[in-house]
């Protein structure tokens, strides 16, 4: 099987970036740079492991799970079944969190709720050496992946991982955070029926709340707003059609909000802080 043949197989399976993915698979299973394979599309590189991976990808099993790692914010993260795959859109939230952290001095306390692979908090910790972070997730498999990522990136000494449900307050009253971040399950039940086939292999509970996609924002505001420092900031990722609804939820809790846009100019995150004018 050659790189060209892999490309043809993946394209036949309906994969849009078949050429790029074939190069990534060739690089992963041969150890030879994809830039070299781009100029060498017709050498036979068949191995049982590669053949199995190609067949698996043709079922629309996520490439990221096959490779085992994926890049986010210029960092390599371990990814596996049981946690959400890091996506470029979420870099908007991470970049905003880093910018907010860099405005502050001293020890900056960051809470990441629904942490998944830990990619958001790990990125903030990596680029902001004065940050200490706490990551919370409901699922042990996700926390295990996050812990592995913090260790791999040399961030374990500045991070704490906790198993917990964001629909409950898991902290003593005196615990405060300067930044509270979350990319919660926000896909609506209706939207779940029309998602790309790859998403069927990711944990559905990391994608949707089973309803209108807003329940976790409400729960986080109810339970964790008391833990936000007086001058603190909350950053939420949300769906492209949910910005106004999340801003309205924030306003109902006395927070002023700003919409943040992704690189496609779609609203992707909101930044909330206490409304000093109210």
C-alpha positions in Angstrom: 0.0 0.0 0.0 1.4 3.4 -1.0 0.6 6.9 0.2 -1.3 7.5 -3.0 -3.4 4.4 -2.4 -4.1 5.4 1.2 -5.3 8.8 -0.1 -7.6 7.1 -2.6 -9.1 4.8 0.1 -9.7 7.7 2.5 -11.2 9.8 -0.2 -13.6 7.0 -1.1 -14.7 6.8 2.5 -15.7 10.5 2.3 -12.8 12.1 4.2 -12.3 15.6 3.0 -8.6 16.0 3.8 -7.6 12.5 2.5 -4.3 13.6 1.1 -3.2 15.3 4.3 -4.4 12.5 6.5 -2.5 9.9 4.4 0.7 11.8 5.0 0.1 11.9 8.7 -0.6 8.2 8.8 2.5 7.4 6.7 4.7 9.6 9.0 3.2 8.0 12.1 3.7 4.4 11.0 7.1 4.7 9.3 8.8 7.4 11.4 9.7 9.2 8.1 8.7 12.9 7.8 5.5 13.6 5.9 7.4 16.2 3.9 9.4 13.3 2.4 6.4 11.2 1.8 4.8 14.1 -0.1 7.5 13.6 -2.7 7.3 9.8 -2.6 3.7 8.8 -3.1 4.2 5.5 -4.7 6.6 3.5 -2.5 5.0 0.5 -0.9 4.9 1.1 2.9 2.5 -1.8 3.8 2.5 -3.1 7.4 -0.3 -4.9 9.2 -0.5 -1.9 11.7 -0.9 0.6 8.9 -3.4 -1.5 7.0 -5.5 -1.8 10.2 -5.3 1.9 10.8 -6.4 2.8 7.3 -9.4 0.4 7.5 -10.3 1.9 10.9 -10.1 5.4 9.6 -12.4 4.4 6.7 -15.1 3.7 9.2 -14.7 7.4 10.2 -12.9 6.4 13.5 -11.1 9.7 14.5 -7.6 10.1 13.1 -6.6 11.7 16.4 -7.4 8.5 18.3 -5.4 6.4 15.8 -2.3 8.7 16.1 -2.7 9.0 19.9 -1.6 12.6 20.0 -2.8 15.9 18.6 -1.5 19.5 18.5 -3.3 22.3 20.4 -1.8 25.7 21.0 1.5 24.5 19.6 1.7 21.7 22.2 1.3 17.9 21.7 -1.5 16.3 23.7 -2.2 12.7 24.4 -5.7 11.8 23.1 -7.6 8.6 23.5 -11.2 7.3 23.7 -13.0 8.7 26.7 -12.1 12.3 26.3 -12.9 15.0 23.7 -10.4 15.7 21.0 -8.9 19.2 21.2 -10.1 21.5 18.4 -8.8 24.7 16.9 -11.9 26.6 17.8 -11.1 26.1 21.5 -7.8 27.9 21.1 -9.9 31.1 21.1 -10.7 30.4 24.8 -7.1 29.4 25.6 -5.7 32.5 24.0 -8.2 34.7 25.9 -7.3 33.1 29.2 -3.6 33.6 28.6 -4.2 37.2 27.7 -6.2 37.7 30.9 -3.6 35.9 33.0 -0.8 38.1 31.6 -2.6 41.2 32.8 -2.2 40.0 36.4 0.7 39.7 38.8 1.5 37.3 41.6 0.1 33.8 41.8 -2.8 33.5 39.5 -5.4 30.8 40.3 -7.2 29.2 37.4 -10.1 26.7 37.5 -10.8 24.6 34.4 -14.2 22.9 34.6 -15.0 19.9 32.2 -11.3 19.7 31.5 -11.3 16.6 29.3 -7.8 16.2 27.9 -6.6 19.2 30.0 -5.6 21.0 26.9 -7.0 24.4 27.9 -5.5 24.6 31.4 -2.2 23.0 30.3 -1.9 25.7 27.6 -2.4 28.4 30.1 0.0 26.9 32.5 2.6 26.4 29.8 2.5 30.0 28.5 1.9 31.7 31.9 4.5 30.5 34.5 2.8 32.4 37.4 -0.4 30.4 37.0 -1.5 27.5 39.2 -4.4 25.5 38.1 -7.2 23.1 39.1 -8.8 20.8 36.6 -12.2 19.2 37.2 -13.9 16.5 35.2 -16.8 14.1 35.9 -15.1 11.1 34.2 -12.0 9.2 35.5 -10.8 8.3 32.0 -10.7 12.0 31.0 -8.9 12.9 34.2 -6.3 10.2 33.6 -5.6 11.6 30.1 -5.4 15.1 31.5 -3.0 14.0 34.2 -0.8 12.3 31.6 -0.7 15.5 29.6 0.3 17.6 32.6 3.1 15.2 33.4 4.3 15.0 29.7 4.4 18.8 29.5 6.2 19.3 32.9 3.2 21.0 34.5 2.2 18.5 37.2 3.7 20.6 40.0 1.4 23.5 39.2 -1.8 21.6 38.6 -4.4 19.7 40.7 -6.9 17.3 39.2 -10.2 16.7 40.9 -13.0 14.2 40.1 -16.3 16.1 40.4 -19.6 17.1 38.8 -19.9 20.8 37.9 -23.6 20.6 38.8 -22.4 20.6 42.4 -20.1 22.9 44.3 -17.0 20.8 45.2 -15.0 23.6 47.0 -15.0 25.0 50.5 -16.5 28.5 50.6 -13.2 30.3 51.1 -11.6 28.9 47.8 -11.2 31.6 45.2 -10.1 31.7 41.6 -8.9 34.5 39.4 -10.0 32.8 36.2 -12.7 30.2 35.7 -12.7 28.5 32.3 -15.0 25.9 30.8 -15.7 24.3 27.5 -18.8 22.3 28.7 -21.1 20.0 26.7 -23.1 22.5 24.7 -24.3 20.7 21.5 -28.1 20.6 21.6 -29.9 17.3 21.4 -31.2 18.2 18.0 -27.8 19.1 16.6 -26.4 15.8 17.8 -28.3 14.0 15.0 -26.5 15.9 12.3 -22.9 15.8 13.5 -20.0 14.5 11.5 -19.6 10.6 11.7 -16.3 11.0 13.7 -18.1 12.5 16.6 -20.0 9.3 17.2 -16.7 7.8 18.6 -16.2 10.7 21.0 -18.0 10.6 24.4 -21.5 12.0 23.9 -21.6 13.3 27.4 -18.6 15.6 26.5 -20.6 17.0 23.6 -24.2 17.5 24.8 -26.2 17.9 27.9 -29.1 16.1 26.2 -31.2 19.2 26.0 -30.8 22.8 24.8 -27.0 22.9 25.4 -27.2 25.6 28.1 -27.7 23.7 31.4 -24.0 23.4 32.3 -23.5 27.1 31.9 -26.3 27.7 34.3 -25.0 25.1 36.8 -21.5 26.6 36.7 -22.7 30.1 37.3 -24.9 29.0 40.2 -22.2 26.8 41.8 -18.9 28.5 41.0 -19.6 32.2 40.8 -19.1 32.4 44.6 -15.6 31.2 44.0 -14.7 33.9 41.5 -12.4 36.6 42.9 -13.8 40.1 43.0 -11.9 41.1 39.9 -12.0 37.6 38.3 -13.1 36.5 34.9 -15.2 33.6 33.6 -14.5 32.4 30.0 -17.0 30.0 28.3 -16.8 28.3 24.9 -20.2 27.9 23.3 -21.8 27.0 20.0 -22.0 29.5 17.2 -25.7 30.2 17.9 -25.5 30.4 21.7 -23.6 33.6 22.3 -26.6 35.7 23.2 -28.1 33.0 25.4 -24.9 32.6 27.4 -24.4 36.4 27.7 -28.0 36.6 29.0 -27.3 33.9 31.6 -24.3 35.8 32.7 -26.3 39.0 33.0 -28.9 37.3 35.1 -26.1 36.5 37.6 -24.8 40.1 37.7 -22.1 39.6 35.1 -21.2 41.9 32.1 -20.1 40.0 29.1 -18.2 40.3 25.9 -18.4 38.0 22.8 -15.2 36.6 21.4 -15.0 35.5 17.8 -13.2 32.6 16.1 -11.1 32.8 13.0 -14.2 32.3 10.8 -15.7 35.3 12.5 -18.3 33.3 14.4 -19.0 34.0 18.0 -17.2 31.2 19.9 -16.6 32.3 23.5 -17.9 34.8 26.1 -15.9 36.7 28.7 -17.8 37.5 31.8 -16.9 39.7 34.8 -18.8 41.3 37.6 -20.9 44.2 36.4 -19.7 47.2 38.4 -22.3 49.5 36.8 -25.3 47.5 38.1 
